[in-house]
Amino acid sequence: MEVSCLVWARALLELAYSFINEQFEGPAIAPWQIPQFRFVKSALAVEQQSAGKNGAVFLLEELIHEKEQGPFRKYLNNVSPSPLPFASSADRERAAFLAFTQHVQYWKTKKLVFVSDYQGGNSILTDPQISSASELGVIFAEGNVPSIHSNFEKQHHCNNFCKWFGLPTDYNSESWSTVSANRDPEAAAELYGQPSQ
């Protein structure tokens, strides 16, 4: 299940970055640096079989070096879409960005799935969980806590990333899943004190 979560998490994070890249095809400049995250590289190692016995299978993951990535930290857990509190402004911004990616994933998958349990270093993440709608059944690891998914709309608080990119928030609208982001450069400039483009 952990491999499945890593594969899905990579794809869902890429979905969020694809959305961001689409927004910058025109003359848009974000008022801050977009954090660049990725999940650890991983592989399966299979022990050689002996005398008709199946070999053990191991999941190998890239080591997250503290010297390069800073201390291990959990940005969002698997029971709430609210970022955990941090003293560091850089960590608060990373956590806010990851909460924004959850909003993008929830929207782009039509409320079906998003990554939870974002944790790791400054830019490399590991051990994600995938929060999924109950109608999908049990397809992910035991860390898929149903309440985080069912309460996303109540517990997610849009942050500067969500607002600047104009993510839709009318979750109950029938057209919510088909609406486009509505980024307003003038409103963003007023909100963040940046010149509009």
Steps between C-alpha positions, in 0.01 A plus 500: 500500500786739571623473141149573374481808723837626372396453136168677553663777707753570224224518240281724716786735582580517127132583437538804726824612330338455157218727612753760619692480172178553302442821695839635396453452126390864483651812658472392863755546774429355842571732792724233656721207410307179426643224724636204304421165662536141390457161662792273581631273229408142577536146369405146588776251578410132467706239681608212280282193538650188648374142486148591392453769765396848402758766576417792724411835342636826639413861428815711466473876532741782443652633821401854591825658623454746785803704388333570165132488592492628857334309781216260425163666550134427445330779305147356496383182670244246387216615728463864392562714190625781725877558502680430824639805684863598439724767651692534173337717231660282231337189647165681534518595132589142398208366706262757349615404151439131571151583633442686172605187306235304693238752387615469137496118523153494660368731229672341199400144603139613549515449878636144477856510639779715640835443668506515879780445748745727321835458678872502434764766442521842334413361157495117519193330643441144619237261639184669365145386548225540242167622627218369285124526472314216671334395173841387373519233772817396680767546233775667700690437823352499849619859540211605274287650779145545363424809711772713336338448163142545613593815696730658239252768400443605863860477620705628205564872532609662178838667534684754284587234242136389463383861475768617260438208265123557526404148606123447508344475846130451428528128572126431480445651158417238237749664266778523764703214357490643147564867581835653410722680744422868505830674570454872516838678463352833616356346818823311560701818462276680747505211746876444489631844409653378174470684170249339268622375165 
